[in-house]
């Protein structure tokens, strides 16, 4: 009889292939340069996981916006508070700072999981400082405990204002937060009733944002009457509703399903997600425990789970930034690229967050994605037109138009690829470049076509031409 524990342990410490290492780097981060991949050859699953989690412990908060209400200052009322905190420019500054952090961080796993939870707790508003507070709350708990994260996010000022918590008062409950905490943050659609939402909303009455922009509980606005939620009756407060949701196996499975679809495959393996759920519950809802379980598993490295996810626009953009160490002279172009690709950090389309997979590629968006090598790595091109932003003011529209009309030519670093190809006959370059940039098998005629398209170039020019042609293959969109 085969000892399953021994087999799993054996695989954990076996050296991974180049493709498996790239798979790990793309799913737990945004990819690395070919030289960095080469330097990791000989690594095992266990060593990569240990390194990734060790790096994640050293990341600092992202603080680029000063608190406009520091030192005990207060706004005279909520309307004035919104006026003080509202700044689309500051939110955009936070956006660019996070993109740069993703591109340069030594803790890509933390950035990737912060990105995951940013979509899970989708919040869109221009109260810049509060958005920064929320971002750092997510960052703090991204690999921590989900119980602590949910309680912190339920009292997050940006979340409360976004989901109308300020209007949730005794006698006039607002159901928005109660509905979303069940539907999107914990149980998932179909696992609660309308009555549960109505009664839970009463439990959250009095959860407000004070004049300093912080969470506050207003006792006189709280409904202290009996409520029946998920089959239980009592004079529940909001914290007790959250605990009910956290005690449910349905919540644990819902979270594990989302993590699986993000890290492994958009087509769920029911048996493995159930296994993840058991790990998650036994660990006391420790996010790190379940993520480690995934990354050490055979499931993560199955052939059908490699190169099967379509990269989101942010994942794709940051991959370019990391692989080629791109430096923009005008960092507003990072914003313009996000708008053109239809995913702008801190501006999810609604409380459900962004779409996924095939939502990212239609005829227009795929052509734009395949033009990115010319935009980012060639001699320069004009930025593509972005979809209109209804929140953009007239002056910002002018600036955005000027940015799109500007030629984009970031500095790029090719030394990583040059080092990998050094000493190797150029006739082998196409297959090597493809092996570092493409996770799926491609047909031999596509490989031959890369050489044909590169013309009579040689040396560094040939390397760049082959790379550019490889980046335009549809398979490059798959991570």
N, C-alpha and C positions, 0 to 999 in steps of 0.2 A: 504493500500500500504506500502511495506517494505522500510524503509529509508536506502538506501545502505551505505550512509556515516556513519550512526549510527552503522550499522552492522560491517563495517570495523574497526571503532574505538573500538568497543566492543572486537573484536578479537585481536586487537593490545595489549590490556592490560590484556588479559586472560593468565593464566600460561601455559607454554608450557610443553609438555611431555618430558621425557628423550630422546626419539628418535628424537623429533623435535629440542631439544637443540643440540644434536650431529649433526644433519643435518646442523644447523646454523654454528656450529664450523668447520665442514668439508668443507663447501662451502666458508665461509668467512676467513678461515685459513687452518690449516692442522690437526685439531683434538686436543684433550687434554686428559689428564689422566682421568681414571674413577672417581677419587676423585674430580678433578676439575669440571667434569660434574655434579657430585652429589651436589657439593656446589652451582651450578647454578640452581638447582631445585627450582621452584617457579618463575623463571624469565619469563617475557613476551617478546613478539616480540619487543616492544618499548624499554624496558630496555636493551635488548641485543644489539640492533642497536645503542642506545645512547652510551653505553659503548664502543662498537667497534670503533665508530667514534671519541670518546673522546680520546681513547688510540692512535689512528692514528696520532693525532696532535703533539705528543711528540717525534716522531721518528727522529733521526739525520741522516745526510748523511752517506754513507759508504765510508770512506776514509782510505784505507790501502796502496795506492800507491802514493808516493810523485811525484810532478810534476818535471820531469827532465829538463823542460825549464822554471823554475821559475825565478823571478827577471829580467824579460826582455830579457832573453836569446833567441837566434834564431838559427835555423839550416841554413846552407849555401844554401840548396835547399831541395826540397821535398823528394828526394831520401835519403838524410842524415837525414831528419826529421823522415822518416820511420825507419831508422836504430836505431835512438836514442830511439824511442818510442816502437819499437818491443820487446816484452818480453812475451813469452808463459808462463814462470814461474810466472810472475807477474799476468797475467790473471787468472792462476790457483789459486793464492793466493786470488785474489778477489772472485773467485768462492767459495772457502772454507769459506771465511768470510761471504758471503751471505747465504750459507747453514746454518751456525751457527746462523746468525741473524734470519733466518726463524724459526729455532728450539727453540731459546731462547727469541725471541721478545715478549714484552707485547702488540705489535701492529700487530697481525697476519693479520688483514684486509688489512693494508697497504702493507705488504709483499705479500699477495695474489694478490692484484691488480697490484703491481709492476711486479709480475711474469706474469700476464695477458698481460700487455703492453710490457714487454720484448719480448714476442712472437709476439705481433702485429707489433712492429717496429723491427723485427728480423734483427740483425746485427752480422756478424761473421768475426772477424779479430783479429790479435794478437798484435794490438797497445794498450797495456794494459791501459796506463793512459787515453787515449781517450775513451776506453770502460768504464772506471770508471766514467768519466765525463758524458757519455751518461746515464749510470745507475742512476746517481744521478739526472739527468734531468728528467728521467722517474719517479723516486721515488718522486721528488718534485711535479709533476703534476698528479700522479696516481689517486688521488681522488680530483683533482682540476678541472680546466676548459679545455675542449678539444681544444678550439680555441687556447689558450695559449700553450698547449702541442704541437699541430701540428706545430705552427710557430717555437717553440723551437727545435723540432726534425728535421724540414726541414733545419735548420741551424746548426745542430749538426755535428761537424767535422768527427766523426767516420762514421756517416750515409753518408755524402758527399763523403768521400773517398771510402766507400764500394760500393756506387752506381755511381761511376765514375763522380762525380760532377766536379772534377778537370779537366776533359777533355771536359767539356761543355763550348764551346766558340763560340763567334759570327762567323758565317759562317760555323762552324763545330759542330752543337749541338749534344750532347749525350743524348739519350732519356731515359736512365735507370731510373733516379730519377723521371722524369715526369710520366713515365709509372707506377712505383710502388706507387707513391703518390696517383694516381687515382685508380689503381687496388686493392691495398692491404691496404692502409691507410685511404681511404675516401669512394669513390663511390662503389667500388666492380666491379667485372668482368661484362662486358656487358652494362655498363652505361656511356660509353664514346666511341669516335671513334679514329681510328689511327691518323686522322688529328688533333684531340684534343691533343693527346700526342705529335705530332711533333711541334705544335704551342706552347704548354706549355713549351716544352724543350727550346725553344728560350727565353721564359720569364725568365727562371732560368739560362741563360748564365751569366757568371761572378761570380757565387756563388762558391767561392773557400775556401781552407784552407791555411792560411798563414804559414810562417816559424816558428811561435811560436805554431802551432797546434791549432789555433783558427779560427773561421769563419771570412771571409773577402769578401767584394764585390769589384770586379775589374771592374770599369766602362768601361775601354777600351775593355774588353772581352764581354761586354753585348750587345745584339742585341736590339736596341731601336726602331725597326721598328714595323709596325702594325701587330697584330696577331688576329686570330679569334679562340676563345676557348669556347666550350659549348654554341655556338650561340651568343657570344658577341664579339665585335671587339674593339680594342684599342691598345695603345702602352704599353701593360701590362708588369709589372715586376713580379717577383716571388711571392711577398707578395699578390698581387692582384689575382693571380691564386689561392692561398691558400684560400683567402676570398670567391672566387666563389665556391670552393668546400665546404667550411664550410656553405655557405648559402643554399646549396641544402638539401632538406628533404631526398634525397637518401643517403647522407652521414650520417645523424643522424640515419636513420633506419639501415644502415649497421653496425654502431657502436653498436646500441642497440641489434641487432641480435647477434653479437658476445658476448656481455655481457650476454645476455640471455643464450646462449649455454654454457658459462663458469660457470655461477652461478646457472642455473636452470636445463636445460635439452638440450641435443644435438638435440632433435627433437623439432623444433620451434613451438610455439603457435603464429600464425599470429596475432590474435586479441590482445594478450598481448604485443607483440613486437610493434605493432602500438600504443598501450597505452603508452609504455615506450618512444617511439619516440616523442609523444606529450609532455610528461613531460620533455624530454631532450631539446626540442626546446624552450618550455616556460621558462626553467631555464637559457637559454643562453648557452647551451651545458655544464652544470655543471655535472660532472661525479658523484659527491656525491649525487646529487638530484635523478638521475636515479637509482643508486645503492640502496639508501634508499627506493625508491619506490618499487623496487623488493623485498627487504628483509622484508618489512612490509606487503606485499601482501599475499592474500590467494593462489595465483598462486605458490609462492615459496614453500608453505607447502603442496601442493597437494600430495596425496599418490603416484601418478605415477612419481613425481619429486624427491622422496626420495630414495637414494641408487640406482640411475639410471646411474650415470656417472662412467666410468672406470678411476681410478686415474692415472694420468700421473706418470712416474717414479719419478720425483722430489717430487710430492705430496705424493707419497707412502713412499719414503725414509724419508721425513721430518715428516710424521705422526709417523713412528717408533721413530724418534729422540725425538719428543715431548711427545708421550705417555709413553715411557720408559726412557726418559731423558738419552739417550745413550751418552757416552763419549768415544771417540776413542783415543788410545795412539798414533796412527799414522794417522793424518788427511788426508794423501794422500789416505787412503782407502776410504774416502768420494768421491774422484775423481774416483777411480777405480770402485766403485759401480755405479756411474752415467754412466760411459762408458759401463759397463756390461749391464745396463738397457736401454742403447741407448738414454739417454737425458742428455747432459752436459751443464750446465748453461754457457752462453756467447758463445756457439758454436752451434747455430741452424744450421740445414742442408742446408738451403738456405734462400733467402729473404722472402719466404712464411712461414717460421717458422716450427714448428714441426707439426706432424699429431695429431690426437686425437682419443679417444674412441678405436675402434677395431684395429686401427693402432698400439696400444701399446701391444696387446696380440696375439701372434701366439703360436704354440706348444712349441717352445723353450723358449720364453720370459715368458709365463705363468708358466712353470716349474721352471724357475729361481725365479720368484716372490714368488712362493710357498715354495722355499728353503730359502727365506730370514729369517724366524724365526730361522732356524738352524744357519745361518751365523751370525745373530745379537744377538740372545738371548740364544743360547745353549752353550755348552762347547767350542765352537770354530770350525771353518771350514776354508778351504782355499777359498780365493776369486775366483769367477768364471772368466773364460777368457772373456776379453773384445774384441769388434770388433777393428780391426786395425785402427789406426789414421794416415792418410796419411801425416799430418803435423808434426808428431812426429820425432824428431831427434834420431840418434842412441843411444846416452847416455840416452835419455828419455825412449827409448824402453827397455833398460836394467833395468832401475829403475822401469818401469811399470811392467815388468816381475817379478822382485823381489817382488813388492807389491802384485801381484796376487798370488805368491807362498807363501806369508806369511799367518799365521793363524790369522784370524780376531776374536777378542774377546773383544768387547767394554764393558765398565762397564754399567750396567743397573740398574734402580731404580724401584722396584716393590711395593714400599710403597703405592702408590695410589690405586692399585688394592687390596692390603692387607687390607687397611682401609675400603674399600667398602664391602669386604667379612667378616669383623670381626663380630662375633656373629651370623652369618648365617650358618645353617646346611650345611655341605659339599654336601649333596644330591642335594641342589639347586644351587650349584656353576656353573654347566654347563650353565643353562639358564641365570644366571646373567652375566657371562662372555660374553656370546654370545650377550646379550642385549647391552653391552657397546662397543663391537667391530664390530658387524655386523648390517648393516642398512636394510637388506632385511630379510623377513621371511625365515627360513630354515625348512626343513622337520623334523618331530619328530625322524625318524630313524637316521638322521644326528646328532641330539642332543644326542641320545643314543650312537651313535658310538664314540662321543667325550669321553664319560665315559669309554667305552670299551677299547679305545686306550690308556687311561691313566693308565691302569693296576691296580696294588694294591697300588699305591702311596697314601699318606695322607698328610695333613697339607700343608706347603709351596710347597713341591714337587708336590702335586696333583694340586695346583693352577697353577703352572708353566706348568705342562703337559697339563692341560685343555686349558690354554691360547695358548700354542704353537700349539696345534691341531686346535684350533679355527682360528688362523692366517693362517693356510694352506688351509682353505676352500676358494673356488673360490669367494664366496660372500664377502670376506674381501677386494677384489680388487675394490668393488663398493662403491662409496662415495655419 
